[in-house]
Amino acid sequence: MANREDWGLRLFFGGIALGLVLMLFVTGSENSAFYLNNFAPPYTEVMKPLGYVLDAAIVSAFALTVAGIACFSFGPAPAEAPAPAKAAQERRQPTGASGDDDRHRPKPRQPPSPHGST
């Protein structure tokens, strides 16, 4: 499977495109006889079967768009972590594996110098 963000873009733009096409279809043909006879429910009856198909396609467009957004990760990728953080993790030794710790003592700190600001 390809990269997760590639699938996210495909799903997102697919959902947006499907939603745009359905919106243009409904708004452009809502007063036509074809739409009124095949899709729109009359006042006294239930919705026609193609109306259910249209509603399912609208819900599918929304679901595709949300699925496309969900494919993106909003945190830093592990491969893109800053170099000092990765290096610090790699330098850690497991506990009990210290062989040369007594040779590498930290340097003593120097006393702070007077500031003269008081």
Secondary structure as a PSIPRED ss2 file (coil, helix, strand):
# PSIPRED VFORMAT (PSIPRED V4.0)

   1 M C   1.000  0.000  0.000
   2 A C   1.000  0.000  0.000
   3 N C   1.000  0.000  0.000
   4 R H   0.000  1.000  0.000
   5 E H   0.000  1.000  0.000
   6 D H   0.000  1.000  0.000
   7 W H   0.000  1.000  0.000
   8 G H   0.000  1.000  0.000
   9 L H   0.000  1.000  0.000
  10 R H   0.000  1.000  0.000
  11 L H   0.000  1.000  0.000
  12 F H   0.000  1.000  0.000
  13 F H   0.000  1.000  0.000
  14 G H   0.000  1.000  0.000
  15 G H   0.000  1.000  0.000
  16 I H   0.000  1.000  0.000
  17 A H   0.000  1.000  0.000
  18 L H   0.000  1.000  0.000
  19 G H   0.000  1.000  0.000
  20 L H   0.000  1.000  0.000
  21 V H   0.000  1.000  0.000
  22 L H   0.000  1.000  0.000
  23 M H   0.000  1.000  0.000
  24 L H   0.000  1.000  0.000
  25 F H   0.000  1.000  0.000
  26 V H   0.000  1.000  0.000
  27 T H   0.000  1.000  0.000
  28 G H   0.000  1.000  0.000
  29 S H   0.000  1.000  0.000
  30 E C   1.000  0.000  0.000
  31 N C   1.000  0.000  0.000
  32 S C   1.000  0.000  0.000
  33 A H   0.000  1.000  0.000
  34 F H   0.000  1.000  0.000
  35 Y H   0.000  1.000  0.000
  36 L H   0.000  1.000  0.000
  37 N H   0.000  1.000  0.000
  38 N H   0.000  1.000  0.000
  39 F C   1.000  0.000  0.000
  40 A C   1.000  0.000  0.000
  41 P C   1.000  0.000  0.000
  42 P C   1.000  0.000  0.000
  43 Y C   1.000  0.000  0.000
  44 T C   1.000  0.000  0.000
  45 E C   1.000  0.000  0.000
  46 V C   1.000  0.000  0.000
  47 M C   1.000  0.000  0.000
  48 K C   1.000  0.000  0.000
  49 P H   0.000  1.000  0.000
  50 L H   0.000  1.000  0.000
  51 G H   0.000  1.000  0.000
  52 Y H   0.000  1.000  0.000
  53 V H   0.000  1.000  0.000
  54 L H   0.000  1.000  0.000
  55 D H   0.000  1.000  0.000
  56 A H   0.000  1.000  0.000
  57 A H   0.000  1.000  0.000
  58 I H   0.000  1.000  0.000
  59 V H   0.000  1.000  0.000
  60 S H   0.000  1.000  0.000
  61 A H   0.000  1.000  0.000
  62 F H   0.000  1.000  0.000
  63 A H   0.000  1.000  0.000
  64 L H   0.000  1.000  0.000
  65 T H   0.000  1.000  0.000
  66 V H   0.000  1.000  0.000
  67 A H   0.000  1.000  0.000
  68 G H   0.000  1.000  0.000
  69 I H   0.000  1.000  0.000
  70 A H   0.000  1.000  0.000
  71 C C   1.000  0.000  0.000
  72 F C   1.000  0.000  0.000
  73 S C   1.000  0.000  0.000
  74 F C   1.000  0.000  0.000
  75 G C   1.000  0.000  0.000
  76 P C   1.000  0.000  0.000
  77 A C   1.000  0.000  0.000
  78 P H   0.000  1.000  0.000
  79 A H   0.000  1.000  0.000
  80 E H   0.000  1.000  0.000
  81 A C   1.000  0.000  0.000
  82 P C   1.000  0.000  0.000
  83 A H   0.000  1.000  0.000
  84 P H   0.000  1.000  0.000
  85 A H   0.000  1.000  0.000
  86 K H   0.000  1.000  0.000
  87 A H   0.000  1.000  0.000
  88 A H   0.000  1.000  0.000
  89 Q H   0.000  1.000  0.000
  90 E H   0.000  1.000  0.000
  91 R H   0.000  1.000  0.000
  92 R C   1.000  0.000  0.000
  93 Q C   1.000  0.000  0.000
  94 P C   1.000  0.000  0.000
  95 T C   1.000  0.000  0.000
  96 G C   1.000  0.000  0.000
  97 A C   1.000  0.000  0.000
  98 S C   1.000  0.000  0.000
  99 G C   1.000  0.000  0.000
 100 D C   1.000  0.000  0.000
 101 D C   1.000  0.000  0.000
 102 D C   1.000  0.000  0.000
 103 R C   1.000  0.000  0.000
 104 H C   1.000  0.000  0.000
 105 R C   1.000  0.000  0.000
 106 P C   1.000  0.000  0.000
 107 K C   1.000  0.000  0.000
 108 P C   1.000  0.000  0.000
 109 R C   1.000  0.000  0.000
 110 Q C   1.000  0.000  0.000
 111 P C   1.000  0.000  0.000
 112 P C   1.000  0.000  0.000
 113 S C   1.000  0.000  0.000
 114 P C   1.000  0.000  0.000
 115 H C   1.000  0.000  0.000
 116 G C   1.000  0.000  0.000
 117 S C   1.000  0.000  0.000
 118 T C   1.000  0.000  0.000
